[in-house]
Amino acid sequence: MPLSIQTNVASLTAQNNIRVNTIFQSDTINQLSSGFRINSSADDAAGLAVANKYRGDTAELTQGVLNAQNGISSLQIIDGGLNNISNILDRLRTLATQSASATFTGDRATVNTEYQGLLLEIDRQASNVKLNTGGVYNTNLVTYVGGGTTSANAQISVDLSGTNNAVDGTALGISTTSVAGGGTQLAGNTVRLDNSAVTFLTATSQSFTFHLNTGTGSQDVTVSVTGGSGGLSGTQVISNLNTSLQAYGLTAAIGSDGTLEFGGSTAFTVTTTAAGTGPIAGTGTAVNEANYSIGSGTFAAFAAGGGTAADETFVVQNASGAYTINLTAANAGTLTAALTTINTALAGSGIYAVTAANGTDFSIQSTASFSVNETAFTAGAGGGSGSAFGTVGAQTVTAAQSSASNSGNAIAALVALQAAVTNLGLVQGKIGAGQNKLHYAVNLAQSQITNYAAAQAGIRDADVAAEAANLTKAQVLQQASLAALAQANSAPQAVLALLKG
C-alpha cells in the first residue's frame, strides 16, 4: 500500500466503522428503552405484520370479554326478577288452593282481591326486568365475544324472543284467571238458563264437545257452565267459528230467533219435535241442515244407522241464551276433529273441561249450568228407542241460588298457574343456560388472549439480556473505532519525516 497524503484509507475505514457502530449502539438503546425488538417495519416487516394481527385479535377478545361480562350481568338481573315472580306464583297457588275449598266460600272475594293484585304485580315486575311481552329483553339476545373465524362462531345467542319467553301475566296465561266463585249447579235432566247473565266472552264464542257411549243401565253426564266477562258481537263469533269449521264442510249462522245454528252433512238424519214426549224414528242416511235449537219444551231425537255413540256440541248464546245441539253417529270422528280445531282456536278464554275417571262425566265452566241424563242410544228403522235429553226451560237464577258458588274458577286458576310455573321454569332454564354459555365463552376468550399475547411477545418483544450484551459490545466497538481513527489520522505525519531529510 503506497504512502499517500491525499487519501487516508485507514481513516476512512475507521470513520465508516464508527458510523456502523453508532447505528448499532442506537438500535440497541432503542430496543432496551422500548422493550420491543421490532419498533418499525424496517426492523422486521413480516414479523411486525404478524404481531399486529395478534395484537388486533387480543384487543377484540378483550372487548368481547367485557361484552360477555355485561351479558352475564344482564341475565343475572333478569334471573333475580324471575325468582321473585316465581315466589309470587307460589303465593297465587296458595290463594287458589284456599279459594278452592268450600270452607272459604264466603271469603273468596277477599282472596280474589289479593290474587288480582298479585297478577298486576307480576306484570309490573316483568316490565321492570324488561322481559314482558315486547320488552327490551323479549328478543334474541346476541353477545359478540370474538375469537371465531365467522360471526356465527364469534357470538353467543340467548333467544328470549316470542310470547313463550315473556313472563308477564298474559304470556304466562294467568292474566284472566280468578279465584272468585262460579255459577249455579242444577241437578236433574233440566236445562235452566239465566238469561240476564248470558254473554259472549271477550275472546270468541265457546264451543264444547262431550261424547256419550251406550252401556248397561244409564249414566249421568253433568255439564256445568260458568261465565266469562265482556262481550263480543254475534257476527264476529260466526266469523271465528266458520273459519275453524271451513275445512270440515260445516257452517254456522244466527237463526231468526237469535240462536246459533250449525249446518253440514253427516251420516244420519236427526228429526226433532217442538214439544211433546213421544219418540220420532229417524229416516234416511243424509243430513241437510241437521240442526235444531233448544227452546222451551221437551224433545227427543233418533238417528238412522248402527252407531252406538253420539257427540253433542253446545254454544252459549247471547240474546235469548239458547243452545244449539248437533248429533252425529256414523261420522263422529270427523266432527270431533272439527270441534277440536274449534276449541284450539278458542283457547285462552278461561273455559276448561274436567273429565271424571269413569270417562262419562264432564264438567265445563261458563254462565249457565245443566245436566243431561243419558239413556241407551239405539237408532234404526223401526228401532223404537232413542236418547231422551230432558226438558228445557228458562229460569232466572235468584240471589239465593247464586250464593252457592262453586270452586271451578279456583281450580281452573290452579291449572293455569301450574302451566305458568312450567313456562317460567323453561324461561329460567334459558336464562341459566345463557349465563353458563357466557361464562364458558369468557374462559375461552381469556385463554385466547393469553395465547395471542404470548405469540405477539415472542415475535416483537426484545430479549433484554441479549440487547444488554449488544449494548456493551456497541460501546466497546465505538470506543475502539474512535481510537483507531485517531491513529489513522496521525499516519500522514510520517511523510513529514521524509521531507525533513
TIVEXSE-50116 format. One record per residue: residue in three letters; x, y, z of N, C-alpha, C in turn. Coordinates in steps of 0.02 Angstrom, whole numbers, plus 50000, padded with zeros to 5 digits. Atoms other than C-alpha are relative to their C-alpha. Layout:
# residues N
alaXYZXYZXYZ ...
//
This chain:
# residues 501
met500424994150000500005000050000500445006250000 pro499574994150004500815016549948499875005050055 leu500074994949949501115030450070499735006349966 ser500354994750035499915044450024499785005450049 ile500264994549960499435061550088499285001649980 gln500664998150025497905064549978499444995450027 thr500535004749979496935048850029500244995950059 asn499845003949940496985041650204499484994450006 val500485005750001496115024850177499864997450070 ala500105002649932496365019350357499525004450038 ser500454995449966495485034850419499294999249976 leu500675001050028494035032250300499684993550027 thr500265006349973493855014250359499795000850073 ala500174998949929493885019550541499365004150006 gln500614995849998492565032850506499374995849984 asn500585004250018491415020050422499814995450057 asn500145004449943491585008150569499685003850057 ile500324995949948491175022350687499265001049984 arg500704999050020489575025550586499594993750013 val500365006349990489065007250590499904998650074 asn500055001349928489445005550775499515004950033 thr500474995149972488455021350811499284997849988 ile500685002550016486915014250721499834994050043 phe500115006049959487124997650811499855001850072 gln500104997849930487265006350979499325003450008 ser500644996549997485745017250939499424995149999 asp500545005050004484655002250890499954996150066 thr500015003849937485164992851047499695004150056 ile500304995749949484745007651158499255000749988 asn500714999350017483065009651066499614993850021 gln500335006349981482604991251094499964999250076 leu500005000649928483104991751276499515005050032 ser500444994949971482155007851309499274998849984 ser500715001350019480555002351216499774993150022 gly500195006849982480594984051263499804995849940 phe500205003650061480204979251082500614998649957 arg499485001650049481344970250963499855003449933 ile500224996950062480314977250819499665006650017 asn500294993549987479994995950832499735003349937 ser500254997550063479644999050649500024994449950 ser500005005250051479334989250492500704998649973 ala499315000950023481164991950448500364994850042 asp499685004949957481654981050595499844992949978 asp500215006650022480634965950535499295000749972 ala500654998550030479204969350412499514994250008 ala500445005849995478494951650410499804998750072 gly500145001149929478644949550597499525005250028 leu500444994749976477804966350627499284998949977 ala500685001350026476304961450517499654994650040 val500305005549961476024945150611499855002350071 ala500104997649932476244953550780499415004750005 asn500564995449999475004967150735499334996349994 lys500615004050004473704953950686499824997050068 tyr500125002749933473904945550854499775005450048 arg500204994549956473764962450939499275001949988 gly500704998550015472114965850848499534994750027 asp500415005449973471424948650896499945000750076 thr500014999249927471904951951077499535005750020 ala500454994349985471014968851076499274998049991 glu500685002250013469444960851001499754995550056 leu500205004649948469404946951128499935003450068 thr500044996449936469724958951272499335003650005 gln500664996849999468174968951223499454994850002 gly500505005449998467234952651194499894997450070 val500075002049929467584947651374499575005050038 leu500414994849968466854964251431499274999349978 asn500695001050024465324961151320499674994250036 ala500285005949968465084943851393499855001250073 gln500124998449929465264950251571499395004450008 asn500604995949999463954963551534499384995849987 gly500565004550014462834950051460499824995750061 ile500125003949939463044939451616499645004250052 ser500324995549951462584954351724499275001249983 ser500704998950021461004957551621499584993850014 leu500375006249987460484939251633499904998950074 gln500075000749928460804939451820499445004550026 ile500554995449981459634954551836499334996849982 ile500625003250021458304945351736499854994050046 asp500095006049959458574929451837499745001750070 gly500244997949935458344938752000499265001849998 gly500704998350008456694945651936499574993949992 leu500395006250010456114928351880499934996250065 asn500055003449935456504921152052499455003250042 asn500524996549962455384934452129499314998549972 ile500645001750031453994931152003499814992850018 ser500145006949979454154912652046499704999950071 asn500274999649932453844917152229499285002549999 ile500684997550005452294926952177499544994549975 leu500415005650024451654911852080499854995050056 asp500125004449942451864901452238499445002850043 arg500534996849960450774913952332499334999549964 leu500635000650038449474913752192499724993050005 arg500245006949994449384894852201499724998750070 thr500275000649932449154896052389499305002950004 leu500654996849998447714908152366499484996049961 ala500475003950040446914897552229499804993650036 thr500155006149961447044881952337499535001750057 gln500434997849945446254891452481499295001249975 ser500654998450027444824897552371499634993849975 ala500325006150026444514880152300499654996150054 ser500315003649944444004874052473499325003150015 ala500684997749985442154875252515499975003950065 thr500014996549935442594881652689500155007449992 phe499844992950010443164898152612499515003349951 thr500494997350047441584901152508499865007350012 gly500164993049984441184917352597500585004749994 asp499404995850001442974923652586500315000449930 arg499695000250066443274920852400500115006949971 ala499924993350027443014939052355500625003450029 thr499414997149968444324944452482500644996849974 val499415003550027445534931152424500145002249929 asn499914998050070445234936152244500295007049993 thr499724993350002445664954252284500764999750003 glu499275000849996447414949152337500264996649938 tyr499805003850059447504936952191500085004649940 gln499974995450058447114950352061500565005150008 gly499464995349987448334962352144500684997049984 leu499375003450014449734949552130500104998949925 leu499945000650073449334946851946500275006549970 leu499754993650024449614965451917500745000950019 glu499314999449977451234964452018500474996049955 ile499595004050047451874950651902500135004149937 asp499914995850060451574962151753500505005650012 arg499564994449985452474976451839500734997750004 gln499315002449993453994966051885500284997449934 ala499775002350066454074958051713500215006049957 ser499814993950036454104975651641500665002950026 asn499394997349970455474980951762500634996249978 val499435003950023456614966651710500024999649924 lys500024999350073456154970551528499884993449964 leu500165006350032455514952951494499244999249995 asn500715000250015453694957451471499914999149925 thr500125001050071452864954251303500195006349961 gly499764994350039453764965551178500525004250036 gly499514996249961455014971251311500694999949966 val499324999350029456834975751277500354993249996 tyr499665006549999457444958251325499574994449971 asn500435005150031455974949151242500204999349927 thr499725000550067457064946051091500584995150002 asn499415004350003458574936051034500615004050022 leu499434996249973459994942551144500654997049974 val499385002450031461624941051047500595003950030 thr499404996949971463294944451134500604998149956 tyr499415001250043464824946451021500614999450045 val499425001349959466324938651106500645000149958 gly499425000150043467504936450959500374993450004 gly499595006049999468834923450926499834994849949 gly500205004950050467904914250789500205002249930 thr499834998450070468294913150604499415002949963 thr500604997150029466484917850564499625003550056 ser500384996349950465254929450650499574995350042 ala500425004749963464164914550698500394996650056 asn499585003249950465624906750792500275004950052 ala499724994949955466084923150874499495003150046 gln500524997049958464434926650960499604994750038 ile500415004349957463344919151097499295002649997 ser500704998050007461454919251072499594997050057 val500495002349950460134918151210499325002349974 asp500634998350034458454917551121499435000650051 leu500574998749955457124925651232499435003349962 ser500514996950040456024930951088499354996150004 gly500655003350002454174926951072499635000350066 thr500424999749940452724926751194500184994550049 asn499855005549955453264909851263500605001350045 asn499424998349958454844917951334499895006250042 ala500164994349957453984932951413499714997350065 val500215002449934453484931951596499475004550031 asp500564996349973452044944251613499404995550004 gly500595004249988450314937951659499704997349936 thr500285002250063449714937151479500414994349971 ala499585005150028451204927051420499984993550040 leu500045005949957451074915251569499314996850000 gly500675002850006449224912551533499595000550063 ile500374999549937448594918451703499665006850009 ser500264993349991448034936351670499255000250008 thr500735000049996446194931551655499744995150053 thr500235004749949446144918951798499715003650060 ser500334997249941445114921851954499874994450049 val500165005149950444804912852117499335001550032 ala500674998749975443064920152143499544994349979 gly500465005550013441544908552141499705000249931 gly500305000550066440684902551982499255000250003 gly500724999750006438874899651934499664994850043 thr500425004449960437494888351998499984993049970 gln500045007050021437484869251987499284997750010 leu500695002349995435734862451947499994992549986 ala500015007250007435324844051962499444997849954 gly500545002850040434224832651856500125000949926 asn499934999650072433894832251671499645006149972 thr500324993850020433254850051660500535005349987 val499554994650016434174864251575499685006550023 arg500254993649976433964880951664500515005349981 leu499554994950025434694896751592499855006750032 asp500074993349974435004913451674500075004949942 asn499974995850059434534924551527500365006650012 ser499714993549987435134940251613500764999850005 ala499285000549989436894933551635500384997349941 val499665003350056437254925451467500315005349955 thr499654995450046438574935051368500554996149965 phe499415002950033439934930851245500625002050039 leu499374998349968441674930151316500405004749954 thr499634994950037442934943051263500364997149940 ala499605002750054443964931351154499564998249940 thr500475002050052442724921651045499464995950035 ser500515004149968441164911251075500314993350018 gln499735006349978441444894951165499584994149973 ser500355006250017441004877751099500344994250035 phe499745005549960441204861651195499724993449973 thr500215006550025441084843351148500044994850054 phe499945005949957440664828151252499704994149964 his500165006150037440404810151198499604995350045 leu500425004549962439014798351255500064993049970 asn499945006950023439284779651242499454995750032 thr500515004549974437954766351259500314994850047 gly499765005249954438174754651406499414997050036 thr500535003249961437204744251528499735004950050 gly500304995249954435984754651626500085007149975 ser499954992950020436044773451624500595003350035 gln499444996249972437464785751654499785007350004 asp500124992849994437394803751713500605003749973 val499474995650025438394816351614499815007050021 thr500164993549972438434832851706500455005349969 val499624994550029438964848651618499795006450035 ser500164993749968439064864751717500385005549965 val499724994550039439394881351633500015006350043 thr499964993749963440024897051719500295005249954 gly499894995050051440294913551634500665003750002 gly499454995350006441654924751572499745007050005 ser500214993149995441564943451558500105003549934 gly499934996250061441464956551423499514997649948 gly500475001750052440544954851259500334999649933 leu499745000650068440824950251077499404999449955 ser500585000050044439664953150931499894993049971 gly500165006450030438744938150860500314999149932 thr499705000350067439414942350687500724997650004 gln499315002049993441204940650747500054992750022 val500015007049979440784924150834499904995449941 ile500145004150060440054917250672500614999649956 ser499404999850042441594922850576500554995550027 asn499485004149968442764914550702499854992649993 leu500185007150003441794898250704500054997349929 asn499985002450069441624897050515500714999149975 thr499295000950018443504899450496500254993250022 ser499785006549974443764884050605499634994249967 leu500415005450027442334874050526500094998949925 gln499985000150073442764877650344500304993649973 ala499665006050026443944862950323499594993750007 tyr500395006049986442594850850382499315000449966 gly500644999550035441154856650271499435002050044 leu500524997949953440204863850419499955007649999 thr500104992849996439454881250435499575001650061 ala500404997549944438674891550575499675006449979 ala500374993950016437364905250563499565001750059 ile500464997749948436254915550677499284999149975 gly500695001250019434444909550669499555006050011 ser500474994549994432914920550662499825001650072 asp500174998949930432644918350848500625002050041 gly499404997749965434414924150890500454994450022 thr499585005649979435114906650917500534998649948 leu499455001950045436714899850841499854993149972 glu500185006250032436354886050714500594997449958 phe499485003250040437584873750637499684996149943 gly500235003950056437364865750467500564995949971 gly499495004250030438264851850375499704993349982 ser500255006650017438134833950318500364994850041 thr499725005749964438404818550425499654993749976 ala500245006450027437954800250404499334997950030 phe500655001949974436204800750481499545006049999 thr500504994749998434614810850496499785001150071 val500274998249935434064819950653499335003449990 thr500674997050003432214823850671499815002250070 thr500164997449934431614834650815499255001550006 thr500694997949987429954838950894500015006650037 ala500044993649966429424856150951499764999150071 ala500265001249932428524848851102499784992750003 gly500245006749993427864832651171500564995350021 thr499515004849975428734817051235500064993749958 gly499995006250039428414803951101500624999449957 pro499405001050042429894796351007499855000949926 ile500064999150072430184800150824500534995949966 ala499525004450033431004787150713500405003849948 gly499574996850050432484792750607499894996849931 thr500075002550068432394791050419500585002449958 gly499484997950047433674791750278500704999350030 thr499305000449977435554792350289500395006449988 ala499654993750013435984810150235499695005550042 val500234994449959435844826150333500015006349958 asn500024993550032435304842650258499805005150053 glu500124995249946435464856750384499754996450062 ala500215003949942435374844150526500175003850063 asn499884996149940435204855850672499335002050032 tyr500584997349967433984862350799500235003950060 ser499854996049941433934874750941499564997750057 ile500405001949941433384870451115499595006050022 gly500444994849974431904880951161499614997350058 ser500425002449945430534878651287499654993649980 gly500345006250014429794861251297500454994050005 thr499635006449997430344843151284500114997449930 phe499865002550068431164835051134500344993250005 ala499645006350005431844818251079500254999349929 ala499725000750067432904813350930500294993049991 phe499735006650017433434797350841500455000749939 ala499575000050059434724793150710499934993449964 ala500015006250039434654780650568500714997749990 gly499325002650004436194769850573500154995850060 gly499845004749946437034757350684500485002750050 gly499514997349953438084769350786499794998850072 thr500145001049929438214767150973500245005950042 ala499754994249963438874784251019499755006349967 ala500224993550027438374802350997500445005450028 asp499644994149978439344818551005499505005750006 glu500454994349991438444833651074500425006250008 thr499654993649997439054851351045499515005450019 phe500444994449983438324866651128500405006450002 val499684993550000438724885051114499575004750042 val500364995149960438244898151243499825005949956 gln500244994750044437204911551156499905006550037 asn500224993549975436924930051181499255000349988 ala500714999050014435174937051157499594995750047 ser500465003849959433944923951217500344994650041 gly499655005049960435264912451288499834992949982 ala500185006750020434764897251185500624995949983 tyr499465004550019435834882051141499844996849934 thr500085004150060436094873150976500384993550011 ile499695006649990436464854350983500014996249934 asn499925003950061437104843950838500244993050019 leu499825006949983437174824850850500254996449937 thr499755004150056438154812950741500204993250027 ala499815006749977438484794350749500524997049954 ala499575003850045439244786350594500655003749983 asn499404996250018440484800450560500255004150058 ala499834996349939440854805150739500735002350001 gly499294998249997442744805250717500165006549964 thr499864993950039442724818750583499765006250036 leu500264994249965441604830450681500395001450064 thr499594999049939442604827550839500655003749983 ala499394996550021444164832950744499855007349986 ala500184993050015443254848450684499905003950064 leu500124996549937442704852750860500655001150038 thr499344999049969444474850150922500345006149971 thr499724994150032445024863050795499685006450027 ile500354994149973443684875050859500265001650070 asn499784998849931444194872651039500715002650003 thr499324997450003446004875550992500005007449982 ala500044993050020445524891750905499735004550055 leu500314996049947444534897351057500374999250066 ala499625001049938445884892651183500185006750032 gly499814994049963446344905251317499415004050024 ser500604996249980444544910451354499844999250074 gly500145001149929444634904551534499514994350012 ile500465005749993443474889551500500424993750004 tyr499635006349996444044872251549499514994350010 ala500415006049993443354854551547500364995050044 val499725005049955443624841151679499664993349987 thr500275006650014443384822651640500094995550061 ala499975004549942442964810351778500354993549981 ala499635006250012443864793751798499604994949960 asn500405004950036442384783951727499935001649926 gly500004998450070442574792951561499345002749974 thr500654997650024440744798651554499785006450032 asp500194993849966440664813551673500465005649978 phe499614994250022441214830451608499745006250036 ser500204993749969441194847351694500335005749961 ile499754994350038441354863251590499705006350030 gln500214994049964441274880651668499835005749953 ser500194993850035440314895651592499425003350037 thr500494995949963438734906351631499354996550018 ala500615003549980437354893351648500204992950016 ser499825006949986437284875351705499404995549988 phe500535004850009436294859951664500304993150005 ser499765006950000436404841051673499584996049951 val500335004250049435964827851545500034992850024 asn500035007049980435394810351590499994995649938 glu499945004150061435944797551460499584993750006 thr500305006750006434904782651405500324996649940 ala499695003850055435354769251280499855003249933 phe500084997150067435614775551102500004994449950 thr500065005350050434954762950976499585002849942 ala500354996950055434504770550808499904995049943 gly500125004350057433734761950658499265000049983 ala500705000050022432134760050558499604995250043 gly500435004249958430794753850674500334997950064 gly499665002049939432014752850816499605001650062 gly500454998449945430794761450931500335002250064 ser499674997649939432084767851054500475005649981 gly499564994450015433194783051069500265003150064 ser499714996549942434064795451184499555005850019 ala500414994449975432994806951290500455004850036 phe499554995149971433914822951334499665004850047 gly500314996249946432644830151453499625006149979 thr500424994150010431594845751472500415006350006 val499644993750001432224863051433499535005550023 gly500414994549977431574878351522500435006050016 ala499634993949982432074896151565499875001750073 gln500074998249930432384901951741500525005350017 thr499544995049976433164917351816500294997750066 val499675002449940434444912451946499925005250055 thr500124995449945434004920152112500635001150040 ala499424998549958435194927752237500174994250045 ala499885005849956434984912752350500374994549963 gln499665005150038435484900952211500725002149984 ser499344997650017436964911852162500494999450058 ser499565000249942437644911252338500344993250007 ala499695006649997438014892752316500544999449947 ser499484999850052439534897052210500474994150008 asn499555005849998440724882952163500735002249996 ser499284998649999442604881652163500324999249931 gly499745001250067442774879751975500545004949978 asn499504995050021443694896151945500664999050036 ala499395001049962444934892452083500384993949973 ile499685006050028445264875052011500305001649932 ala499734998050065445464882451838500625004350008 ala499424995849986446664895251910500604995750019 leu499455004549981447704881251987500304996649939 val499755003150062447814872651818500435004949961 ala499634994850036448364888951736500655001850035 leu499404998349962449594892651875500534994649994 gln499525005450008450384875551860500355000649932 ala499704999050066450644878751674500465006150001 ala499584994049996451334896051716500674998550034 val499385002049965452604888451837500454996249951 thr499615003750049453144876451700500315004749948 asn499754995350049453304890551573500565004350029 leu499494995849968454274901351696500644996050010 gly499415004249991455434886751732500384999249935 leu499665000550065455794885051546500405006349985 val499654993650012456244903551534500615000450046 gln499444999949953457324902151691500564995349976 gly499505004650027458184887151611500405003249944 lys499644996550054458604897651458500475005350028 ile499584994849969459254911751568500624996850031 gly499435003449969460344899751668500484997149949 ala499575002850053460974891051512500395005649966 gly499664994350030461384908051438500575002550042 gln499454997949955462394913051591500594995149996 asn499465005050004463364896751584500385000549935 lys499674999350065463704898851398500475006049999 leu499584994049999464364916351427500614999050045 his499435001449956465454910451573500534995849962 tyr499535004250038466224896951462500335004149944 ala499724995850053466444909751322500545004650027 val499504995749969467374921251441500644996050014 asn499415004249986468514906851494500414998849936 leu499655001250063468934902851312500345006449976 ala499714993750024469204921151267500615001950041 gln499424998549958470374923651415500594995749981 ser499465004550020471374908451362500295002249933 gln499764997750064471464915051184500415006550006 ile499634993749988472014932251246500714998550024 thr499345001949974473434924151342500454997149946 asn499605003150052473994913751195500205004949945 tyr499834994950050473904928151071500535004750027 ala499504995549970474884939251191500684996750002 ala499365003649998476214925851210500314999649930 ala499755000350069476334923851021500275006749977 gln499784993350018476464942550997500665001750034 ala499384998649963477804943951131500594996349970 gly499465003950029478824930151052500275003049937 ile499784997050063478874939650889500295007050010 arg499844992949998479014957750942500415002250061 asp499664997649940479674959151120500764999149996 ala499265000250000481524962451148500254995150053 asp499655004149951482674950051234500485004550038 val499624995049964483354961651367500714997750014 ala499335002649986484834950551413500445000549938 ala499614999850062485394949151233500145007249979 glu499904993050020485144967651200500495003650047 ala499514997149953486134972251357500714998149979 ala499355002250024487584961951291500195003749936 asn499874996350063487394970251121500195007350014 leu499834993049983487444987451203500735000550023 thr499305000049978489084983251291500474999349941 lys499605001150061489784976951127500045006349958 ala500024993950041489214992651036500425005550031 gln499604994849966490015003951167500754998749992 val499295001750008491684994651159500235001449929 leu499834998950070491684994950970500045007449983 gln499994992850013491285013350970500655003150027 gln499374997349971492745017151086500614997949959 ala499445002550040493915006250984500045003549933 ser500024996650065493355014450823500285007150005 leu499744993249990493715031750892500764999950010 ala499275000549990495455026350950500354998449935 ala499705001850065495815018450781500005005949953 leu500034994150044495255034250692500565004950018 ala499464995549979496475044450795500674997749973 gln499375002850026497895032950745500035000849924 ala500004999450073497355033150562500125007149978 asn499904993050018497305052050559500735002350010 ser499294998149987499105053050626500494996749952 ala499555003650046499825041450492500325004649948 pro499684995650050500135055350359500585004150028 gln499454996149971501315064050480500684996749985 ala499375003550017502635050750432500325002949937 val499744997050062502805059650264500455005950016 leu499604994249980503505074950353500724997950017 ala499325002449983504975064550416500424999149937 leu499655000950062505445060450238500195006849969 leu499864993450028505345078750185500555003650038 lys499484996749960506485084550327500694997749979 gly499355002750017507905073550267500255002949935 
//
